[in-house]
Amino acid sequence: MSLAPVTVPLGGPTLPQERRIVTPIPGPRSQELLERKAAAVAAGVGHTVPIEAVAAGGGVVVDADGNSLIDLGSGIAVTTVGSAHPRVAEAVAAQAAQFTHTCFMISPYESYVAVAEALNRLTPGDHAKKSALFNSGAEAVENAVKIARKYTKKQAVVAFDHGYHGRTNLTMALTAKAMPYKSGFGPFASEIYRAPMSYPLRDGLSGPDAAARAISIIEKQVGAENLAAVVIEPIQGEGGFIVPADGFLPAIADWCRANDVVFIADEVQSGFGRTGAMFASELFGVVPDLITTAKGIAGGMPLAAVTGRAEIMDASHTGGLGGTYGGNPVACAAALAAIDALENDGLLERARAIGALLRGRLEALQAGDARIGDVRGHGAMIAAEFVDPATGAPDAALTAAVAKAAIAEGVIVLTCGTYGNVIRFLPPLTIGDDLLGEGIDVVAAALAAA
């Protein structure tokens, strides 16, 4: 498949855009770091790829042993504009030389306001909006729930099967999967309820029928009169890149609007050009009341946001929102540079081209291998779900084996899914077609050998 070449800058030190295996992975220097990690870092902090990263840019990550790995993970959808985009790096350095912190709640600065203005402009809907900045996706989701409860004066919150929203106490309660995110960490926040998600591969329902099923459960088990908010990922991330059937999200959003329930779109993983649209909600014709963002917002710097209808965002009393580091000036400078790159470097078009290449290659593999039960996603957010070809049951063991073999051959891939049977493809938008194609070749070879 022939696609437009990459024209965006690779960033950082000029790195050869190649897969290069110098030592077995991990090599000796990486192994030394992993031994130090085991001695110094809490055991609960795991890792997927056993290397010591020393440089990254374009579509590669280079380790301390000189291995160059193809990056199909983007640090879990964070380095969308590349791991060291020149404008991001320059903005970070310039801001750090001026000041690294004053606390926006103490001494405000222009870059925080500029990020809020950009978010208000870019997020779906032409209504009046306001934003508040935070540090992480989980913090953004937690604050969105706070804002919705304050606005509606109601307590209950509904999340969905297969959803992932973070690792704080409230967001663990919202998250569906117990292991590794929740197991042993309770008790969790109260007044959290769960509804069934549209999962076309496994429920066989149309979007409207899946929405009717979810709404019926919400009405019977919670009641609209008690419900402050519905929190949903337009495309589920950790749950398996589940794309709901057409009509599902609009029906849920319409029901929310008719019943004075705040519709919160969690776009922490799917936002900022990842899907080929600035936000995945646009793909489904949905305008959220509140939208949470993080990950790709700032080119790798820690930043998150809640953006939404001005009347909802203004419901909190002064001092009710904020945090010491929320909207850090260095992170805000990075965000403005990353947003500039997304808008002006052709990256939305590049995401769509990457999606076409990924889908074409993966669907061709699927046609000849019944172990690939589904290929789904949009833009540079594509997944393959692996199943037992005889029963359609999830095959987590196969998935883990393919991912492990691909990493050993120098391709970074990430697994996900409630059943652990999905490989997700999240390349930086700065990756070249040849490198991306080679990465898929390695995954295909790993699948054939599994």
C-alpha positions as CSV (number, residue, x, y, z in Angstrom):
1,M,0.0,0.0,0.0
2,S,1.5,3.3,-1.0
3,L,0.9,6.3,1.2
4,A,2.1,9.8,1.5
5,P,5.6,10.0,2.9
6,V,6.4,11.4,6.3
7,T,7.0,15.2,6.1
8,V,7.0,16.0,9.8
9,P,10.3,16.6,11.7
10,L,11.6,13.6,13.6
11,G,12.9,15.6,16.5
12,G,15.6,15.1,19.1
13,P,19.0,13.9,18.0
14,T,18.8,12.7,14.4
15,L,18.3,8.9,14.9
16,P,18.6,6.4,12.1
17,Q,15.1,5.3,11.4
18,E,15.8,1.6,11.5
19,R,15.2,-1.6,13.5
20,R,18.6,-2.7,14.7
21,I,19.4,-5.6,17.0
22,V,22.9,-5.5,18.4
23,T,22.4,-7.7,21.4
24,P,19.7,-10.0,22.7
25,I,17.0,-7.9,24.4
26,P,17.8,-7.1,27.2
27,G,21.4,-6.4,26.5
28,P,24.0,-6.2,29.3
29,R,23.6,-2.5,30.0
30,S,19.8,-2.7,30.0
31,Q,20.0,-5.8,32.3
32,E,22.1,-3.8,34.7
33,L,19.5,-1.1,34.9
34,L,16.7,-3.7,35.4
35,E,18.7,-5.2,38.3
36,R,18.9,-1.7,39.9
37,K,15.2,-1.2,39.2
38,A,14.4,-4.5,41.0
39,A,16.4,-3.4,44.1
40,A,15.2,0.2,44.2
41,V,11.7,0.5,42.6
42,A,8.5,-0.8,44.2
43,A,7.6,-4.2,42.7
44,G,4.2,-3.0,41.7
45,V,5.7,-0.7,39.1
46,G,6.2,-3.1,36.2
47,H,7.5,-2.7,32.7
48,T,6.7,-4.1,29.3
49,V,9.9,-3.8,27.3
50,P,13.1,-4.9,29.1
51,I,15.5,-2.1,27.9
52,E,17.1,1.1,29.2
53,A,15.8,3.8,26.8
54,V,18.4,6.4,26.0
55,A,17.0,8.2,22.9
56,A,13.8,8.2,20.9
57,G,12.5,10.0,17.8
58,G,10.6,9.5,14.6
59,G,9.4,5.9,15.0
60,V,12.2,4.3,17.1
61,V,13.4,3.9,20.6
62,V,17.1,3.3,21.2
63,D,18.4,1.5,24.2
64,A,21.7,1.7,26.1
65,D,23.1,-1.3,24.3
66,G,22.6,0.3,20.9
67,N,19.5,-1.6,19.9
68,S,17.0,0.4,17.9
69,L,13.4,-0.7,18.4
70,I,10.4,0.2,16.2
71,D,8.0,2.1,18.4
72,L,4.4,1.0,18.0
73,G,3.3,2.1,21.5
74,S,4.2,5.9,21.8
75,G,4.5,5.5,25.6
76,I,0.9,4.5,25.7
77,A,-0.4,7.1,23.2
78,V,1.6,10.0,24.7
79,T,4.2,10.8,22.1
80,T,1.8,11.3,19.3
81,V,3.8,14.2,17.8
82,G,7.1,12.2,18.3
83,S,9.3,11.6,21.3
84,A,11.3,14.8,20.8
85,H,9.5,17.1,18.4
86,P,11.8,20.1,17.9
87,R,9.2,22.7,18.7
88,V,8.2,20.9,21.9
89,A,11.8,20.5,23.0
90,E,12.5,24.2,22.2
91,A,9.4,25.3,24.1
92,V,10.3,23.2,27.1
93,A,13.8,24.5,27.2
94,A,12.8,28.2,26.8
95,Q,10.1,28.0,29.5
96,A,12.4,26.1,32.0
97,A,15.0,28.9,31.6
98,Q,12.3,31.5,32.6
99,F,10.6,29.7,35.4
100,T,9.5,26.1,36.1
101,H,6.7,26.9,38.6
102,T,4.8,29.6,40.4
103,C,1.6,27.6,41.0
104,F,-1.2,29.0,38.8
105,M,-3.4,29.4,41.8
106,I,-0.8,31.7,43.4
107,S,0.7,33.6,40.4
108,P,-1.1,33.0,37.1
109,Y,0.8,32.9,33.8
110,E,-0.2,33.3,30.2
111,S,0.5,29.8,28.9
112,Y,-2.1,28.1,31.2
113,V,-4.7,30.5,29.8
114,A,-3.5,29.9,26.3
115,V,-3.9,26.1,26.7
116,A,-7.4,26.6,28.1
117,E,-8.3,28.8,25.1
118,A,-6.9,26.2,22.7
119,L,-8.9,23.4,24.4
120,N,-12.1,25.4,24.3
121,R,-11.6,26.0,20.6
122,L,-10.6,22.5,19.6
123,T,-12.9,20.3,21.6
124,P,-16.3,19.3,20.0
125,G,-19.2,21.8,20.0
126,D,-19.5,25.5,19.4
127,H,-21.0,26.3,22.8
128,A,-19.3,28.4,25.4
129,K,-16.6,26.4,27.1
130,K,-14.1,26.6,29.9
131,S,-11.2,24.4,31.0
132,A,-9.2,23.5,34.1
133,L,-5.8,21.9,33.9
134,F,-4.4,19.0,36.0
135,N,-1.5,16.5,36.0
136,S,-2.8,13.1,34.8
137,G,-5.7,11.4,33.1
138,A,-7.0,10.0,36.3
139,E,-6.9,13.4,38.0
140,A,-8.9,14.8,35.1
141,V,-11.5,12.1,35.3
142,E,-11.8,12.5,39.0
143,N,-12.3,16.3,38.7
144,A,-14.9,15.9,35.9
145,V,-16.9,13.7,38.3
146,K,-16.5,16.4,41.0
147,I,-17.7,19.1,38.7
148,A,-20.7,17.0,37.4
149,R,-21.8,16.2,41.0
150,K,-21.5,19.9,42.0
151,Y,-23.5,21.0,38.9
152,T,-26.3,18.4,39.1
153,K,-26.4,18.1,42.9
154,K,-26.7,14.4,42.4
155,Q,-24.3,11.6,43.4
156,A,-24.4,8.5,41.3
157,V,-22.0,7.9,38.4
158,V,-22.3,5.3,35.7
159,A,-19.2,3.8,33.9
160,F,-19.2,1.0,31.4
161,D,-18.0,-2.6,31.1
162,H,-14.4,-2.8,29.8
163,G,-13.7,0.8,30.7
164,Y,-10.5,2.1,32.2
165,H,-10.3,5.5,33.8
166,G,-7.2,5.5,36.1
167,R,-5.6,4.3,39.3
168,T,-6.8,6.7,42.0
169,N,-9.5,5.5,44.4
170,L,-12.4,7.0,42.5
171,T,-11.1,6.1,39.0
172,M,-10.3,2.5,40.1
173,A,-14.0,2.3,41.1
174,L,-14.9,3.5,37.6
175,T,-12.5,1.1,36.0
176,A,-13.9,-2.3,35.1
177,K,-10.9,-4.7,35.1
178,A,-9.8,-5.9,38.5
179,M,-6.3,-7.3,37.7
180,P,-3.9,-5.5,37.7
181,Y,-5.7,-2.2,38.3
182,K,-7.9,-2.8,41.3
183,S,-7.2,-6.1,42.9
184,G,-6.5,-5.8,46.7
185,F,-6.8,-2.0,46.7
186,G,-10.3,-1.5,47.9
187,P,-12.7,-0.4,49.3
188,F,-13.5,1.9,46.5
189,A,-15.5,5.1,46.2
190,S,-19.3,4.7,46.5
191,E,-22.2,5.5,44.2
192,I,-20.4,4.0,41.1
193,Y,-22.5,1.8,38.8
194,R,-21.7,-0.1,35.7
195,A,-23.6,-0.5,32.4
196,P,-22.9,-2.8,29.5
197,M,-20.8,-1.4,26.6
198,S,-21.4,-1.9,23.0
199,Y,-18.9,-4.6,21.9
200,P,-19.9,-5.7,18.4
201,L,-17.6,-8.7,18.2
202,R,-19.1,-10.2,21.4
203,D,-22.6,-8.9,21.8
204,G,-23.8,-8.8,18.1
205,L,-26.1,-5.9,18.9
206,S,-26.7,-2.8,16.8
207,G,-25.7,0.5,18.3
208,P,-29.3,1.5,19.2
209,D,-30.1,-1.9,20.6
210,A,-26.9,-1.9,22.8
211,A,-27.8,1.6,24.0
212,A,-31.3,0.6,24.8
213,R,-29.9,-2.3,26.9
214,A,-27.6,0.0,28.8
215,I,-30.2,2.7,29.4
216,S,-32.7,0.1,30.7
217,I,-30.1,-1.1,33.2
218,I,-29.3,2.5,34.2
219,E,-32.9,3.4,34.7
220,K,-33.7,0.3,36.7
221,Q,-30.6,0.1,38.9
222,V,-29.7,3.8,39.3
223,G,-32.5,6.1,38.2
224,A,-31.9,9.3,36.2
225,E,-33.1,11.3,39.2
226,N,-30.0,10.1,41.1
227,L,-27.5,10.1,38.3
228,A,-24.9,13.0,38.1
229,A,-22.9,11.7,35.1
230,V,-22.1,9.0,32.6
231,V,-18.4,8.5,32.0
232,I,-17.4,6.7,28.8
233,E,-14.4,6.4,26.5
234,P,-15.6,6.9,22.9
235,I,-13.1,4.2,21.9
236,Q,-12.1,2.2,24.9
237,G,-8.4,2.0,25.6
238,E,-7.1,-0.5,28.1
239,G,-10.4,-2.4,27.6
240,G,-9.3,-3.5,24.2
241,F,-9.8,-0.6,21.7
242,I,-13.4,-1.4,21.6
243,V,-15.2,0.7,19.0
244,P,-19.0,0.9,19.8
245,A,-21.5,0.1,17.1
246,D,-22.8,3.1,15.1
247,G,-25.6,4.9,17.0
248,F,-24.6,3.7,20.5
249,L,-22.8,6.8,21.7
250,P,-25.3,9.3,20.3
251,A,-28.2,7.4,21.9
252,I,-26.4,7.5,25.3
253,A,-25.6,11.2,24.9
254,D,-29.2,12.0,23.9
255,W,-30.6,10.1,26.9
256,C,-28.2,12.0,29.2
257,R,-29.3,15.4,27.8
258,A,-32.9,14.5,28.2
259,N,-32.5,13.5,31.8
260,D,-30.1,16.2,33.1
261,V,-27.2,13.8,33.3
262,V,-23.7,15.1,32.4
263,F,-22.1,13.2,29.5
264,I,-18.4,12.9,30.2
265,A,-16.2,11.7,27.3
266,D,-12.9,10.3,28.6
267,E,-10.6,11.0,25.7
268,V,-7.3,10.6,27.6
269,Q,-6.1,7.9,25.2
270,S,-8.2,8.7,22.1
271,G,-7.7,12.4,22.0
272,F,-5.3,14.8,20.2
273,G,-5.2,13.4,16.7
274,R,-4.7,9.8,17.6
275,T,-7.8,8.6,15.7
276,G,-7.3,10.9,12.7
277,A,-9.8,13.4,14.2
278,M,-8.7,15.8,16.9
279,F,-11.0,13.9,19.2
280,A,-12.7,10.5,18.8
281,S,-16.1,12.0,19.8
282,E,-16.1,13.7,16.4
283,L,-16.1,10.4,14.6
284,F,-19.4,9.4,16.3
285,G,-21.1,12.8,16.0
286,V,-21.1,13.3,19.7
287,V,-20.7,16.6,21.6
288,P,-19.8,15.8,25.2
289,D,-20.8,18.0,28.1
290,L,-17.3,17.5,29.6
291,I,-14.3,16.0,28.0
292,T,-11.2,14.8,29.8
293,T,-7.8,14.8,28.1
294,A,-4.2,14.0,28.9
295,K,-1.5,11.7,27.2
296,G,-1.0,13.2,23.8
297,I,-1.8,16.7,25.0
298,A,1.8,17.8,25.7
299,G,4.3,15.7,23.7
300,G,5.3,13.7,26.8
301,M,5.1,16.3,29.5
302,P,2.6,15.6,32.3
303,L,-0.6,17.6,31.7
304,A,-4.3,16.9,31.7
305,A,-7.5,18.8,31.4
306,V,-11.2,18.9,31.8
307,T,-13.0,21.0,29.2
308,G,-16.7,21.5,29.0
309,R,-19.8,23.6,28.9
310,A,-19.1,26.9,30.7
311,E,-22.1,26.7,33.0
312,I,-21.1,23.2,34.2
313,M,-17.4,24.1,34.5
314,D,-18.4,27.2,36.6
315,A,-20.5,25.2,39.0
316,S,-17.6,24.8,41.5
317,H,-16.9,27.4,44.1
318,T,-13.6,29.3,43.9
319,G,-10.8,27.1,45.2
320,G,-12.7,23.9,44.6
321,L,-10.6,23.0,41.6
322,G,-6.8,23.1,41.2
323,G,-3.7,21.5,42.6
324,T,-0.1,22.5,43.2
325,Y,1.3,21.4,39.9
326,G,-1.9,21.5,37.7
327,G,-1.1,23.4,34.5
328,N,2.7,23.5,35.2
329,P,4.2,26.2,33.0
330,V,6.7,23.9,31.3
331,A,4.0,21.4,30.5
332,C,1.8,24.2,29.2
333,A,4.6,25.4,26.9
334,A,5.0,21.8,25.6
335,A,1.2,21.5,25.0
336,L,1.0,24.7,23.0
337,A,3.9,23.4,20.8
338,A,2.3,20.0,20.4
339,I,-1.0,21.5,19.5
340,D,0.7,23.7,17.0
341,A,2.3,20.6,15.4
342,L,-1.0,18.7,15.3
343,E,-2.7,21.6,13.6
344,N,0.0,22.6,11.2
345,D,2.2,19.6,10.4
346,G,-0.4,17.5,8.7
347,L,-0.6,15.1,11.5
348,L,-4.3,14.4,11.4
349,E,-4.0,13.3,7.8
350,R,-0.9,11.3,8.8
351,A,-2.9,9.5,11.4
352,R,-5.5,8.5,8.9
353,A,-2.8,7.3,6.5
354,I,-1.3,5.2,9.3
355,G,-4.7,3.8,10.0
356,A,-5.2,2.8,6.4
357,L,-1.8,1.0,6.3
358,L,-2.4,-0.8,9.7
359,R,-5.9,-1.9,8.8
360,G,-4.9,-3.0,5.4
361,R,-2.0,-5.2,6.6
362,L,-3.9,-6.6,9.7
363,E,-7.1,-7.3,7.7
364,A,-5.0,-9.2,5.1
365,L,-3.5,-11.3,7.9
366,Q,-7.0,-11.8,9.4
367,A,-8.2,-13.2,6.0
368,G,-5.7,-16.0,6.3
369,D,-5.6,-16.6,10.0
370,A,-8.8,-17.3,12.0
371,R,-7.0,-16.6,15.2
372,I,-7.4,-12.9,14.5
373,G,-11.0,-12.5,15.5
374,D,-11.3,-8.7,14.9
375,V,-9.4,-5.8,13.6
376,R,-10.8,-2.4,14.7
377,G,-10.0,1.2,15.5
378,H,-9.5,4.5,13.8
379,G,-6.4,6.3,12.6
380,A,-3.2,5.4,14.6
381,M,-5.3,3.7,17.2
382,I,-5.8,0.2,15.8
383,A,-6.1,-3.2,17.5
384,A,-6.2,-6.9,16.7
385,E,-8.1,-9.2,19.0
386,F,-6.9,-12.8,19.1
387,V,-9.3,-15.7,19.7
388,D,-9.5,-19.5,19.6
389,P,-10.6,-20.1,16.0
390,A,-12.9,-23.0,17.0
391,T,-14.8,-21.2,19.8
392,G,-14.2,-17.5,19.4
393,A,-13.0,-17.5,23.1
394,P,-10.3,-14.9,23.9
395,D,-6.8,-16.3,23.6
396,A,-4.6,-14.4,26.0
397,A,-1.8,-16.9,25.9
398,L,-1.4,-16.4,22.1
399,T,-1.5,-12.7,22.5
400,A,1.2,-12.7,25.1
401,A,3.4,-15.0,23.1
402,V,3.1,-12.8,19.9
403,A,3.9,-9.6,21.9
404,K,6.9,-11.2,23.7
405,A,8.3,-12.5,20.4
406,A,7.8,-9.1,18.6
407,I,9.6,-7.2,21.4
408,A,12.5,-9.7,21.3
409,E,12.9,-8.9,17.6
410,G,12.9,-5.2,18.2
411,V,9.3,-4.1,17.9
412,I,7.5,-2.4,20.8
413,V,3.9,-3.5,21.0
414,L,1.4,-3.3,23.9
415,T,-1.3,-5.7,24.9
416,C,-4.7,-4.7,26.4
417,G,-8.2,-5.9,26.7
418,T,-10.4,-7.2,29.5
419,Y,-9.4,-10.7,28.5
420,G,-5.8,-9.9,27.8
421,N,-6.2,-10.9,24.2
422,V,-5.7,-7.7,22.2
423,I,-2.5,-6.2,20.7
424,R,-2.9,-2.4,20.2
425,F,-1.0,-0.4,17.7
426,L,-0.2,3.2,18.7
427,P,2.7,4.4,16.6
428,P,3.9,8.0,16.8
429,L,2.5,10.0,13.9
430,T,6.2,10.7,12.9
431,I,6.8,7.1,12.0
432,G,7.7,6.3,8.3
433,D,5.7,3.9,6.2
434,D,8.7,1.6,5.7
435,L,9.3,1.3,9.4
436,L,5.7,0.8,10.2
437,G,5.4,-1.9,7.5
438,E,8.5,-3.6,8.9
439,G,7.0,-3.5,12.4
440,I,3.9,-5.3,11.1
441,D,6.1,-7.8,9.3
442,V,7.7,-8.7,12.6
443,V,4.3,-9.1,14.4
444,A,3.1,-11.2,11.5
445,A,6.1,-13.5,11.7
446,A,5.7,-13.8,15.5
447,L,2.0,-14.8,15.0
448,A,3.0,-17.4,12.3
449,A,5.5,-18.9,14.6
450,A,3.3,-18.9,17.7
